Amino acid sequence: MWEFDNSSVQVRQFLSSKLNVEGVYRSRFSTDPRQIGQRKTMKTEVLKYPYSIAFLQPRSTEGLYLVTEPINNQVGVFSSSDMTYLGALGNGNVQFQSPTSILSLTGGGLVLLHENKMQIFDEQLCPLQELFGRYHGLAEGDDEDIITLQGIQIVRVFKDKGVYVLKEKIRMTVIEEFEKWHTLSKPRHLVYSKGRIYITDSGLHKLVIMDLRTGHQ
């Protein structure tokens, strides 16, 4: 979703311009930099089954790309300049269980969805907190709240006195208007823009729009 005013000349010029492919990065075997110099090294195949990507820029760095691969139970860290593999998120001290969606937070830190939990990391990418449950998709609201999906519910998680708390659940009643929704519906991805949440339902092949200000669906 574009966060810019489409009426501006610069934005219109950008949207009407032709985009060129700058680079293509394919799956490959890479050695974890921590093993360089060791007698025995083990290569890891990365970018074979990429699912989600996030850009994170810790202080005094050019930034990093984080890529989840749920089939391989891994989250790779790559340089932002040439996608050089820098190792696994957590330096091997974090166990991943089918990691899917990943989101860099405006206030610093990172959110990652596992198979059965949401995991939050601090600015140094150290594990901070876990919220158990089966979630899909990640977005960030205007109040730096974390927005995700649980079944046909929109879930909002807020930071309260340094602790992330699940404070609101909104049921997507519009989905219930479709035949066999309870067996077909699969809300999986979402984006947030200007008070609205846009959700893709891969089971019903629908795009659901929720206005958080009015509650209209």
Backbone bond lengths (Angstrom), bond angles and torsions (degrees), N, CA, C in turn:
res aa  C-N    CA-C-N  psi(-1)  N-CA   C-N-CA  omega(-1)  CA-C   N-CA-C  phi
1 M - - - 1.452 - - 1.521 109.02 -
2 W 1.330 116.65 132.92 1.455 120.77 177.88 1.525 108.86 -80.35
3 E 1.324 115.70 129.96 1.456 120.81 -179.78 1.529 111.87 -94.13
4 F 1.345 117.40 14.02 1.453 120.95 -175.56 1.527 110.96 -107.58
5 D 1.313 114.52 160.75 1.458 121.53 175.99 1.523 108.70 -74.95
6 N 1.333 116.60 112.77 1.469 120.80 -176.94 1.525 113.64 -66.37
7 S 1.329 116.62 -10.77 1.460 119.01 -178.75 1.529 112.63 -81.67
8 S 1.346 117.46 -14.16 1.456 119.71 -178.81 1.523 110.53 -72.77
9 V 1.342 114.71 149.37 1.462 120.53 -177.72 1.512 110.98 -63.48
10 Q 1.337 117.41 -42.97 1.460 120.74 -177.50 1.525 111.64 -61.62
11 V 1.326 116.68 -42.82 1.462 120.09 -179.23 1.526 110.62 -67.53
12 R 1.331 117.14 -41.78 1.465 119.74 179.25 1.526 110.69 -62.17
13 Q 1.315 116.83 -39.32 1.461 120.43 178.16 1.519 111.12 -64.99
14 F 1.315 115.83 -40.21 1.463 119.55 179.67 1.525 111.29 -65.97
15 L 1.330 116.65 -46.23 1.456 120.76 -177.86 1.527 112.45 -66.58
16 S 1.327 116.87 -26.62 1.463 120.13 -179.43 1.527 112.75 -92.32
17 S 1.319 116.55 -5.37 1.468 119.76 -178.46 1.526 110.74 -82.37
18 K 1.315 115.57 166.09 1.450 121.41 179.84 1.522 109.64 -92.24
19 L 1.317 115.67 129.26 1.461 120.54 179.43 1.525 109.83 -91.88
20 N 1.309 115.93 135.97 1.451 121.87 179.44 1.525 110.62 -108.89
21 V 1.315 116.42 146.49 1.458 121.83 177.11 1.525 108.56 -74.42
22 E 1.311 116.87 120.67 1.467 121.18 -178.42 1.518 111.99 -87.74
23 G 1.331 116.62 -33.45 1.455 119.18 -179.58 1.519 110.79 -168.73
24 V 1.307 116.08 151.18 1.466 122.57 176.76 1.525 107.64 -125.06
25 Y 1.316 117.09 126.83 1.463 121.43 -177.56 1.524 108.76 -116.52
26 R 1.304 115.74 116.21 1.461 121.86 -175.70 1.526 111.03 -98.88
27 S 1.333 114.70 167.74 1.462 119.36 177.91 1.520 109.81 -62.70
28 R 1.319 115.15 146.97 1.459 120.11 -177.53 1.519 109.72 -161.53
29 F 1.329 114.87 164.26 1.456 120.53 175.18 1.521 108.31 -93.32
30 S 1.327 116.56 128.25 1.455 121.51 -178.83 1.518 109.79 -131.46
31 T 1.327 115.44 149.29 1.458 121.76 177.25 1.514 109.40 -94.25
32 D 1.323 115.87 132.24 1.451 120.06 176.81 1.525 108.26 -61.36
33 P 1.343 119.04 125.19 1.466 121.81 -178.36 1.521 113.49 -54.47
34 R 1.332 118.34 -25.48 1.465 120.72 179.51 1.513 112.08 -67.81
35 Q 1.352 117.31 -19.08 1.464 120.72 -177.25 1.525 112.80 -94.92
36 I 1.329 116.37 -6.59 1.460 119.17 -178.74 1.529 109.88 -62.82
37 G 1.326 115.94 130.30 1.452 120.88 -178.15 1.518 113.37 96.51
38 Q 1.321 116.87 -13.93 1.456 120.02 178.05 1.520 110.41 -80.08
39 R 1.319 114.79 156.82 1.466 120.03 -178.51 1.518 110.69 -64.25
40 K 1.312 116.61 -42.01 1.462 121.00 179.33 1.529 109.05 -117.66
41 T 1.305 115.63 128.46 1.459 120.97 176.89 1.519 109.65 -123.46
42 M 1.311 115.56 151.84 1.454 121.13 -179.82 1.514 108.92 -123.18
43 K 1.317 116.22 126.64 1.453 120.52 -179.62 1.529 110.63 -88.74
44 T 1.300 114.98 144.70 1.453 122.29 -179.37 1.525 109.57 -116.59
45 E 1.315 116.38 132.91 1.459 119.04 176.19 1.524 108.60 -82.33
46 V 1.324 115.48 122.35 1.464 120.41 -177.06 1.526 110.17 -119.48
47 L 1.328 114.82 158.02 1.463 123.40 178.83 1.526 113.33 62.04
48 K 1.329 116.75 24.78 1.464 119.20 177.44 1.524 111.02 -82.63
49 Y 1.336 116.26 -40.72 1.461 120.53 179.48 1.535 110.44 -128.37
50 P 1.325 118.58 60.10 1.476 120.10 -178.43 1.522 111.44 -66.89
51 Y 1.324 115.35 141.48 1.467 120.76 -178.60 1.527 111.39 -119.52
52 S 1.320 117.05 -50.79 1.459 121.17 -177.26 1.523 109.60 -140.97
53 I 1.332 116.23 152.46 1.462 121.29 -178.19 1.528 109.83 -135.53
54 A 1.323 115.60 145.78 1.463 121.15 177.75 1.525 108.57 -140.41
55 F 1.320 115.19 147.93 1.462 120.83 176.11 1.520 108.29 -105.27
56 L 1.307 115.83 128.49 1.458 121.63 -178.92 1.518 108.64 -128.16
57 Q 1.323 116.41 133.76 1.463 119.62 -178.74 1.527 110.62 -125.66
58 P 1.340 116.31 87.59 1.466 118.92 174.47 1.528 110.33 -62.00
59 R 1.304 116.15 160.61 1.460 120.59 -177.45 1.526 111.57 -58.94
60 S 1.324 114.69 140.60 1.474 122.97 176.80 1.523 112.83 63.61
61 T 1.316 117.18 29.09 1.467 121.22 176.70 1.528 109.36 -131.35
62 E 1.322 115.41 163.28 1.458 120.70 176.24 1.526 112.07 -82.23
63 G 1.304 116.37 -7.00 1.453 120.20 179.00 1.522 112.74 105.45
64 L 1.319 114.75 161.81 1.465 122.62 -177.85 1.522 109.66 -134.71
65 Y 1.324 115.43 151.58 1.459 120.83 170.12 1.522 107.83 -105.20
66 L 1.330 115.63 135.87 1.460 121.77 176.98 1.520 107.77 -116.46
67 V 1.320 116.74 127.46 1.460 121.88 -175.76 1.525 109.62 -124.95
68 T 1.332 115.71 126.40 1.464 119.96 178.10 1.522 110.70 -91.98
69 E 1.333 115.39 144.75 1.462 122.57 175.29 1.526 107.94 -135.79
70 P 1.339 117.42 89.20 1.467 120.85 -174.72 1.520 114.40 -60.14
71 I 1.327 118.09 -35.20 1.465 120.30 -178.65 1.527 110.49 -64.30
72 N 1.341 117.08 -35.78 1.458 121.26 -179.56 1.524 113.22 -95.68
73 N 1.334 117.01 3.63 1.466 121.02 -179.40 1.527 112.01 52.26
74 Q 1.327 116.67 48.55 1.447 119.01 -178.76 1.523 111.85 -143.51
75 V 1.334 114.12 154.60 1.463 122.30 173.82 1.521 106.22 -127.99
76 G 1.319 116.07 112.38 1.453 120.54 -176.89 1.517 112.09 -92.07
77 V 1.337 115.04 147.54 1.459 122.09 176.17 1.524 108.14 -109.48
78 F 1.334 116.68 128.17 1.460 121.47 -175.15 1.532 109.76 -129.91
79 S 1.324 115.84 150.31 1.457 120.30 176.45 1.526 109.06 -69.28
80 S 1.320 116.73 149.14 1.461 120.57 -179.01 1.520 112.47 -80.26
81 S 1.321 117.48 -14.41 1.467 120.35 -176.50 1.517 112.84 -84.51
82 D 1.346 116.89 -44.90 1.463 119.24 -175.57 1.525 113.53 -139.59
83 M 1.339 117.08 13.88 1.472 122.54 178.39 1.529 112.57 59.89
84 T 1.331 116.14 33.97 1.458 119.75 172.63 1.522 108.90 -68.33
85 Y 1.327 116.12 134.79 1.462 120.42 -179.09 1.527 109.73 -73.40
86 L 1.335 116.71 124.47 1.463 121.90 -176.65 1.516 112.93 -107.24
87 G 1.305 116.88 -2.11 1.456 120.45 179.93 1.512 111.92 122.58
88 A 1.325 115.41 -174.54 1.466 121.42 -178.55 1.520 110.65 -92.22
89 L 1.314 116.58 146.31 1.454 121.53 175.68 1.528 109.10 -58.99
90 G 1.331 116.37 131.54 1.459 120.25 -179.42 1.507 113.96 88.63
91 N 1.350 116.64 2.61 1.472 121.23 178.07 1.524 113.14 54.69
92 G 1.318 115.69 33.65 1.460 119.53 177.39 1.512 114.70 84.12
93 N 1.341 117.33 -0.75 1.468 120.70 -178.14 1.521 112.94 -94.69
94 V 1.335 116.39 -3.21 1.468 121.15 179.48 1.522 108.92 -115.07
95 Q 1.327 116.27 128.96 1.462 121.42 178.66 1.529 109.04 -94.12
96 F 1.329 115.66 124.73 1.456 120.27 -178.81 1.524 110.66 -101.72
97 Q 1.330 115.20 140.16 1.462 121.92 178.06 1.525 108.53 -121.63
98 S 1.324 115.57 96.87 1.460 121.82 -178.49 1.525 112.03 48.80
99 P 1.331 118.69 59.60 1.471 120.75 179.90 1.523 111.00 -66.41
100 T 1.317 116.63 130.76 1.470 120.60 -177.63 1.531 110.50 -116.64
101 S 1.312 117.15 -97.54 1.465 120.32 -174.94 1.527 111.17 -73.07
102 I 1.348 114.68 145.67 1.461 120.94 -179.95 1.525 107.81 -139.95
103 L 1.333 117.22 142.47 1.460 121.48 -174.35 1.520 110.38 -144.09
104 S 1.322 116.13 129.99 1.460 122.82 173.96 1.521 108.52 -87.31
105 L 1.323 118.17 129.02 1.453 122.62 -175.55 1.530 111.72 -89.67
106 T 1.318 115.64 144.12 1.457 121.44 -178.85 1.522 111.93 -60.38
107 G 1.314 117.33 -41.08 1.453 121.85 -178.79 1.509 114.44 -81.66
108 G 1.329 117.06 6.26 1.452 121.21 -178.10 1.516 110.92 101.96
109 G 1.296 116.30 144.00 1.451 120.08 -179.39 1.511 112.57 105.01
110 L 1.299 114.68 -175.09 1.460 120.80 -171.29 1.520 109.77 -150.12
111 V 1.339 116.14 147.13 1.467 121.47 174.82 1.523 108.44 -121.85
112 L 1.314 116.26 136.47 1.464 121.89 -178.78 1.521 109.46 -135.10
113 L 1.328 115.76 135.42 1.465 120.49 176.52 1.516 110.44 -99.63
114 H 1.332 115.03 125.17 1.457 121.90 171.60 1.528 108.07 -96.98
115 E 1.315 115.79 -174.38 1.461 120.05 -179.84 1.521 112.04 -61.81
116 N 1.333 116.77 -39.79 1.462 119.80 -175.02 1.525 113.67 -131.21
117 K 1.329 117.35 24.47 1.460 118.33 178.44 1.524 111.36 -165.75
118 M 1.334 114.82 162.54 1.450 123.36 170.95 1.523 107.05 -106.67
119 Q 1.325 116.83 129.71 1.464 120.59 -179.57 1.526 109.26 -118.59
120 I 1.316 116.19 132.23 1.454 122.46 -177.99 1.522 109.31 -113.54
121 F 1.340 116.08 133.37 1.460 122.50 179.97 1.524 109.32 -113.40
122 D 1.333 116.94 153.41 1.456 120.35 177.15 1.526 110.70 -85.78
123 E 1.332 117.41 -172.42 1.461 121.48 -176.09 1.522 112.68 -64.15
124 Q 1.327 117.04 -25.17 1.468 120.99 178.49 1.528 111.78 -90.82
125 L 1.339 116.06 10.44 1.471 123.38 -179.73 1.524 112.66 62.93
126 C 1.328 115.78 30.07 1.459 120.74 173.84 1.531 108.66 -95.37
127 P 1.344 118.36 139.14 1.471 120.60 179.71 1.516 111.53 -55.75
128 L 1.333 115.81 130.94 1.460 120.93 -175.60 1.516 112.50 -113.56
129 Q 1.347 116.39 -45.18 1.459 119.46 -175.04 1.515 110.11 -159.47
130 E 1.344 115.97 153.82 1.460 121.81 176.84 1.521 110.14 -128.46
131 L 1.332 115.87 138.50 1.464 122.53 173.27 1.519 107.11 -121.26
132 F 1.312 116.36 116.47 1.462 119.71 -173.69 1.527 111.16 -83.89
133 G 1.326 114.49 142.87 1.457 122.47 -177.61 1.519 108.71 149.30
134 R 1.300 116.41 166.36 1.470 121.16 179.97 1.527 108.68 -99.49
135 Y 1.321 115.98 109.37 1.456 121.86 -176.07 1.525 111.18 -118.46
136 H 1.341 114.80 158.23 1.467 120.73 177.86 1.528 109.15 -138.98
137 G 1.332 116.05 134.88 1.455 121.35 175.27 1.518 113.35 74.25
138 L 1.338 115.83 149.91 1.462 120.55 179.99 1.523 110.27 -141.02
139 A 1.319 115.70 142.65 1.462 122.41 173.30 1.523 107.12 -152.79
140 E 1.339 115.44 166.47 1.463 120.20 179.28 1.512 109.62 -122.70
141 G 1.344 116.88 133.31 1.452 122.11 -178.96 1.518 112.77 -87.14
142 D 1.326 115.99 -179.11 1.463 121.62 -179.03 1.519 112.67 -65.56
143 D 1.331 117.07 -27.36 1.461 121.79 -179.34 1.524 111.44 -93.55
144 E 1.340 116.06 20.70 1.468 122.63 -177.31 1.526 111.37 59.60
145 D 1.340 115.86 26.08 1.454 120.85 174.95 1.519 109.37 -83.13
146 I 1.313 115.94 150.35 1.461 122.44 178.34 1.531 108.03 -91.56
147 I 1.325 116.35 127.64 1.461 121.54 -179.35 1.521 108.60 -114.11
148 T 1.322 116.59 131.63 1.459 120.93 179.91 1.529 109.31 -146.94
149 L 1.321 116.61 -178.45 1.462 122.12 -178.38 1.522 110.41 -120.51
150 Q 1.305 115.32 141.11 1.469 121.63 174.89 1.526 107.31 -138.36
151 G 1.332 115.79 102.67 1.458 119.25 -172.57 1.522 108.92 66.27
152 I 1.345 116.81 -127.89 1.471 119.83 176.69 1.536 110.14 -103.14
153 Q 1.320 115.41 26.70 1.458 120.19 178.27 1.527 111.02 -112.77
154 I 1.337 115.47 140.32 1.456 121.93 170.92 1.522 107.13 -89.14
155 V 1.312 116.39 127.90 1.462 121.60 -177.01 1.525 109.39 -113.02
156 R 1.329 116.69 133.30 1.463 121.66 177.52 1.521 109.55 -118.42
157 V 1.341 114.97 128.10 1.458 122.11 -178.17 1.533 108.17 -115.92
158 F 1.329 116.60 125.29 1.457 122.06 -177.71 1.527 110.73 -114.09
159 K 1.322 115.48 152.19 1.463 120.76 176.08 1.512 108.83 -91.13
160 D 1.328 116.40 121.31 1.460 122.48 -177.29 1.523 108.98 -127.65
161 K 1.329 116.28 109.74 1.466 122.59 180.00 1.523 111.80 55.70
162 G 1.324 114.77 43.05 1.462 120.03 176.25 1.512 115.19 85.04
163 V 1.337 117.31 -2.20 1.463 121.62 -178.24 1.528 109.21 -120.42
164 Y 1.325 116.75 134.83 1.468 120.78 178.49 1.529 109.45 -83.43
165 V 1.341 114.69 128.42 1.465 120.84 -175.16 1.521 109.86 -129.14
166 L 1.321 116.75 135.13 1.460 121.93 174.82 1.524 107.96 -76.23
167 K 1.348 115.61 113.71 1.464 118.96 -172.74 1.524 114.60 -114.61
168 E 1.328 118.24 -16.44 1.467 118.30 -175.42 1.522 111.30 -149.85
169 K 1.333 115.46 137.95 1.452 122.63 173.08 1.522 108.55 -128.45
170 I 1.319 116.83 129.84 1.466 121.77 -179.23 1.523 108.74 -120.99
171 R 1.304 116.43 121.61 1.458 120.81 -178.81 1.537 110.62 -80.81
172 M 1.320 116.17 131.96 1.467 120.57 177.68 1.524 108.85 -84.91
173 T 1.322 115.62 83.77 1.464 120.75 -175.83 1.532 112.10 -68.09
174 V 1.336 117.14 -22.98 1.463 119.58 -179.46 1.527 111.50 -63.33
175 I 1.323 116.86 -27.76 1.462 120.55 178.91 1.525 111.03 -65.71
176 E 1.331 116.92 -31.77 1.456 121.40 -177.10 1.529 112.73 -70.04
177 E 1.324 116.81 -8.08 1.467 120.01 178.86 1.525 112.40 -79.43
178 F 1.346 117.04 -12.01 1.459 120.17 -178.13 1.529 110.87 -94.51
179 E 1.318 115.21 145.57 1.464 121.56 -178.44 1.528 110.37 -64.52
180 K 1.329 115.77 136.15 1.465 124.22 178.69 1.541 112.68 58.04
181 W 1.321 116.09 31.08 1.463 120.07 -178.27 1.524 112.24 -60.75
182 H 1.358 116.29 -33.99 1.468 119.73 -175.05 1.522 112.63 -67.48
183 T 1.339 117.59 -20.36 1.466 119.86 177.27 1.526 112.30 -106.57
184 L 1.332 117.23 -24.05 1.464 120.53 -175.54 1.528 114.05 -96.35
185 S 1.328 117.29 -31.37 1.455 120.49 -172.23 1.527 113.07 -64.20
186 K 1.335 116.10 130.74 1.466 122.47 177.67 1.537 109.52 -141.65
187 P 1.332 118.09 75.56 1.470 119.72 175.38 1.523 109.15 -65.73
188 R 1.334 117.03 125.19 1.463 118.74 -172.14 1.526 114.43 -128.00
189 H 1.334 118.31 -37.25 1.466 119.84 -174.96 1.525 110.21 -130.61
190 L 1.321 116.60 153.50 1.452 120.29 -179.63 1.527 110.52 -153.66
191 V 1.324 114.71 154.08 1.464 122.25 171.87 1.520 107.64 -134.10
192 Y 1.322 115.73 154.37 1.460 121.20 179.50 1.519 109.55 -118.08
193 S 1.316 116.93 136.92 1.460 121.05 177.89 1.521 110.19 -155.88
194 K 1.325 115.86 120.52 1.469 122.97 171.85 1.529 113.14 51.49
195 G 1.320 116.40 49.33 1.454 121.01 175.12 1.508 115.69 85.74
196 R 1.325 116.41 -1.42 1.461 119.65 179.87 1.524 111.90 -119.05
197 I 1.322 115.35 147.13 1.462 121.86 175.77 1.520 108.10 -112.52
198 Y 1.317 116.35 128.59 1.464 122.79 179.01 1.526 107.93 -108.93
199 I 1.325 116.45 121.55 1.468 122.08 -172.50 1.521 110.31 -122.85
200 T 1.318 115.98 132.08 1.464 119.55 174.92 1.524 109.42 -96.51
201 D 1.327 115.39 134.70 1.468 121.91 176.77 1.526 106.76 -113.89
202 S 1.339 115.78 103.30 1.468 120.61 -175.38 1.522 112.33 -72.77
203 G 1.331 117.50 -18.98 1.457 120.37 179.12 1.521 112.59 -82.13
204 L 1.317 115.90 -42.10 1.467 120.79 179.51 1.527 112.07 -90.95
205 H 1.341 116.67 -9.11 1.472 122.02 -177.11 1.526 110.24 57.87
206 K 1.337 114.64 48.07 1.463 120.66 -178.42 1.528 110.39 -129.37
207 L 1.342 115.13 157.90 1.453 122.60 172.03 1.525 107.62 -112.51
208 V 1.319 116.51 117.80 1.460 121.90 -178.18 1.530 108.85 -100.95
209 I 1.327 116.43 133.28 1.458 121.58 178.67 1.530 108.55 -117.41
210 M 1.326 115.28 126.20 1.460 121.10 179.30 1.523 109.07 -119.27
211 D 1.339 116.39 124.44 1.459 121.58 175.73 1.529 107.73 -93.91
212 L 1.336 116.44 112.23 1.447 120.07 -176.16 1.527 112.40 -69.93
213 R 1.320 117.71 -25.38 1.463 120.85 -177.92 1.530 111.36 -76.11
214 T 1.317 116.41 -41.61 1.470 120.50 -176.29 1.524 112.97 -101.82
215 G 1.341 116.66 -19.34 1.464 120.01 -176.38 1.513 112.78 82.56
216 H 1.337 117.20 -0.55 1.465 120.49 -178.13 1.531 111.00 -71.10
217 Q 1.362 114.80 139.09 1.466 120.52 179.22 1.527 109.24 -119.16
